[in-house]
Amino acid sequence: MMPARIFIRKHPFFFILIGILMLLFAFPFLAGAQNQDTIGLGLSAEDYLPGKIPKGWTIRKKLGFLRGAKAEWVIEEGVHAVKLHSKATLTFLEKIVDIDIREFPIVTWQWKVENILQNIDERTVEGDDHPIRIFFVFEPDASHSHLQPGDIIKDPGKPMQKLMVIEGGNRNLGRWLTYKRNLYEDYTMLYGEEPRRLIFIGILNDTDKTGQEAVSYIAGLQFHRKEKQLH
């Protein structure tokens, strides 16, 4: 099976992700949004632009144009969602943010996976592919086929990155799944310290190592204040 995972990452040096230097800057709309109870990230139904990349997000380019990498708005079983597709490549949808998760610790989203990757071992660099995963990257201080929900491992080749499995097995393939995580609690549990500001979010559909093909969907990614009661 191929578990779906979230990645929570910190660095002891200036923020570098997959060899690309990213300079932190704040978006005015995010500053205004933090006066509300919810921070939208442009992946909700009201943000729908058929056939387009979601506004405010970009697809990372790796050595120029990535053939087979695609992300676009669709309506899937009545849900306005972003469809991610990769075939022997990496689809990396990314967004720079500025969020204090001490004030907005709760993150919610939906996703659906159409297929799992076959005969790979995620604990190895050669098997480090995934139908869908989310990166949460925090600003700096002064990654297996049998993984189950709740398992925590180090990302192969990336010692400052920890992986938390939140869905495993093939029993939920083809179904929309809804999640709620307290990212503040996850971070402090993983690293034993207070988090700094969240500065980057990446959503990946990744098959470049194994040469396989995967289709997945994500929708409704939002952050909520700690006082907000979600059901």
C-alpha positions as CSV (number, residue, x, y, z in Angstrom):
1,M,0.0,0.0,0.0
2,M,1.0,3.6,-0.2
3,P,0.2,5.7,2.8
4,A,-0.8,9.4,2.5
5,R,1.3,11.6,4.7
6,I,2.0,15.1,6.0
7,F,5.5,16.4,6.3
8,I,6.5,18.8,9.1
9,R,9.8,20.3,8.6
10,K,12.2,22.7,10.3
11,H,15.7,23.9,9.4
12,P,18.6,25.1,11.6
13,F,19.7,27.4,8.8
14,F,18.0,29.7,6.3
15,F,15.0,28.0,4.7
16,I,16.0,25.7,1.8
17,L,13.6,23.2,0.3
18,I,14.8,20.7,-2.3
19,G,17.8,22.7,-3.3
20,I,15.8,25.9,-4.0
21,L,16.3,29.1,-1.9
22,M,12.9,30.6,-1.0
23,L,12.8,34.2,0.5
24,L,10.0,34.7,3.0
25,F,7.6,37.5,2.2
26,A,4.2,38.3,3.6
27,F,1.0,38.5,1.5
28,P,-1.3,41.4,2.4
29,F,-4.4,39.2,2.1
30,L,-3.0,36.8,4.7
31,A,-2.4,39.6,7.2
32,G,-6.0,40.7,6.8
33,A,-7.3,37.1,7.0
34,Q,-5.7,36.6,10.4
35,N,-8.2,39.0,11.9
36,Q,-10.8,36.3,11.1
37,D,-11.4,32.9,12.5
38,T,-10.3,31.0,9.4
39,I,-7.4,31.5,6.9
40,G,-8.4,30.3,3.5
41,L,-5.6,29.1,1.2
42,G,-7.4,29.4,-2.2
43,L,-8.5,25.8,-2.3
44,S,-12.2,26.1,-1.4
45,A,-15.2,26.0,-3.6
46,E,-15.5,29.8,-3.9
47,D,-12.0,29.8,-5.4
48,Y,-12.9,27.5,-8.2
49,L,-11.5,28.3,-11.7
50,P,-12.2,25.4,-14.0
51,G,-9.1,24.0,-15.7
52,K,-6.8,26.5,-14.0
53,I,-4.0,26.2,-11.4
54,P,-5.4,27.6,-8.1
55,K,-4.9,31.3,-7.7
56,G,-1.9,32.1,-5.5
57,W,-0.3,28.7,-6.0
58,T,2.4,27.8,-8.5
59,I,3.7,24.5,-10.0
60,R,7.4,24.1,-9.2
61,K,9.6,23.8,-12.3
62,K,12.4,21.3,-12.1
63,L,14.9,21.5,-14.9
64,G,12.5,23.4,-17.0
65,F,9.0,22.1,-18.0
66,L,8.0,18.8,-16.3
67,R,6.3,16.6,-18.8
68,G,3.4,14.7,-17.2
69,A,3.1,17.1,-14.2
70,K,-0.3,18.6,-13.9
71,A,-2.6,20.4,-11.4
72,E,-5.9,21.9,-12.2
73,W,-9.3,22.7,-10.8
74,V,-12.0,20.1,-11.4
75,I,-15.3,19.0,-10.0
76,E,-15.0,15.4,-8.7
77,E,-18.1,13.7,-7.4
78,G,-19.6,17.1,-6.7
79,V,-16.6,18.4,-4.9
80,H,-14.6,21.5,-6.2
81,A,-11.1,20.2,-5.9
82,V,-7.6,20.4,-7.4
83,K,-6.7,17.3,-9.4
84,L,-3.0,16.3,-9.2
85,H,-1.5,14.0,-11.8
86,S,2.0,12.7,-12.3
87,K,3.5,10.0,-14.6
88,A,7.1,9.3,-13.9
89,T,7.5,12.9,-12.7
90,L,6.8,15.2,-9.8
91,T,3.8,17.5,-9.5
92,F,4.6,20.0,-6.8
93,L,2.0,22.7,-6.1
94,E,3.4,25.3,-3.7
95,K,2.5,28.5,-1.8
96,I,4.5,30.8,0.4
97,V,2.5,31.8,3.5
98,D,3.0,33.6,6.8
99,I,0.8,31.9,9.5
100,D,1.2,31.8,13.3
101,I,0.0,28.3,14.2
102,R,-0.1,29.2,17.9
103,E,-3.1,31.4,16.9
104,F,-4.3,29.1,14.1
105,P,-3.3,25.6,15.1
106,I,-6.1,23.6,13.4
107,V,-5.7,22.7,9.8
108,T,-8.5,20.9,7.8
109,W,-8.8,19.5,4.3
110,Q,-10.2,16.8,2.1
111,W,-8.4,14.5,-0.3
112,K,-9.1,11.5,-2.4
113,V,-6.6,9.1,-4.0
114,E,-7.4,7.1,-7.1
115,N,-4.6,4.5,-7.0
116,I,-1.7,3.3,-4.9
117,L,1.9,2.7,-6.1
118,Q,2.9,-0.9,-6.4
119,N,5.9,-2.8,-5.0
120,I,7.9,0.0,-3.4
121,D,9.5,0.6,-0.1
122,E,9.0,4.2,1.1
123,R,11.9,4.0,3.6
124,T,14.4,4.0,0.8
125,V,15.4,6.8,-1.5
126,E,14.4,4.7,-4.5
127,G,10.9,4.2,-3.2
128,D,10.3,7.8,-2.0
129,D,7.2,8.4,-4.1
130,H,3.6,9.2,-3.0
131,P,0.2,9.7,-4.6
132,I,-0.3,12.8,-2.4
133,R,1.5,14.5,0.5
134,I,1.4,17.9,2.1
135,F,4.6,19.7,3.3
136,F,4.3,22.2,6.2
137,V,7.6,24.1,6.5
138,F,8.4,26.4,9.4
139,E,10.8,29.3,9.5
140,P,14.3,28.4,10.9
141,D,15.6,28.7,14.5
142,A,18.7,31.2,15.4
143,S,10.7,9.9,5.0
144,H,7.3,2.0,3.5
145,S,4.7,0.0,2.4
146,H,3.5,-1.2,5.8
147,L,3.3,2.2,7.5
148,Q,0.1,2.7,9.4
149,P,-1.7,5.9,10.6
150,G,0.2,7.4,13.5
151,D,3.6,6.1,12.4
152,I,6.4,8.7,12.4
153,I,9.6,8.2,10.5
154,K,12.4,10.3,9.1
155,D,12.3,11.3,5.5
156,P,15.0,9.4,3.6
157,G,18.0,11.6,3.0
158,K,16.4,14.6,4.8
159,P,17.4,14.5,8.5
160,M,15.5,17.7,9.5
161,Q,12.2,16.4,8.0
162,K,9.8,14.1,9.8
163,L,6.9,12.2,8.3
164,M,3.6,11.5,10.0
165,V,1.4,8.9,8.4
166,I,-2.3,9.9,8.6
167,E,-3.8,7.4,6.2
168,G,-2.7,3.9,5.2
169,G,-4.0,0.9,3.3
170,N,-6.2,0.6,0.3
171,R,-9.6,0.4,2.1
172,N,-10.3,4.1,1.4
173,L,-9.1,4.3,-2.2
174,G,-11.5,6.3,-4.4
175,R,-13.3,7.9,-1.4
176,W,-13.2,11.5,-0.2
177,L,-11.6,11.7,3.3
178,T,-11.8,14.7,5.6
179,Y,-9.1,15.5,8.1
180,K,-8.6,17.8,11.0
181,R,-5.1,18.2,12.6
182,N,-3.8,20.4,15.4
183,L,-0.5,21.3,13.6
184,Y,0.8,23.1,16.7
185,E,0.5,19.9,18.8
186,D,1.9,17.8,16.0
187,Y,5.0,20.1,15.7
188,T,5.7,20.2,19.5
189,M,5.3,16.4,19.7
190,L,7.7,15.8,16.9
191,Y,10.4,18.3,17.8
192,G,9.9,19.0,21.5
193,E,9.9,22.8,21.1
194,E,7.7,25.7,20.2
195,P,7.2,26.2,16.4
196,R,8.1,29.4,14.7
197,R,5.9,30.8,11.9
198,L,4.7,28.6,9.1
199,I,6.2,29.9,5.9
200,F,5.5,27.4,3.1
201,I,3.0,24.8,2.1
202,G,3.6,22.2,-0.7
203,I,1.2,19.7,-2.1
204,L,2.8,16.9,-4.0
205,N,1.9,14.0,-6.3
206,D,5.2,12.3,-6.9
207,T,6.2,9.3,-9.1
208,D,9.6,10.4,-10.5
209,K,11.6,7.7,-8.6
210,T,9.4,4.7,-9.5
211,G,8.2,5.7,-13.0
212,Q,4.6,4.9,-12.0
213,E,1.4,7.0,-12.4
214,A,-0.9,8.5,-9.7
215,V,-4.0,10.6,-9.6
216,S,-5.2,12.4,-6.4
217,Y,-7.4,15.3,-5.4
218,I,-7.3,17.9,-2.6
219,A,-9.9,20.5,-1.5
220,G,-10.8,22.9,1.3
221,L,-7.4,23.3,2.9
222,Q,-7.8,25.9,5.7
223,F,-6.4,27.0,9.0
224,H,-8.6,27.8,12.0
225,R,-8.2,29.7,15.3
226,K,-7.7,27.6,18.4
227,E,-11.0,28.8,19.9
228,K,-12.9,27.6,16.8
229,Q,-14.9,24.5,17.5
230,L,-15.0,22.2,14.5
231,H,-17.2,19.1,14.2
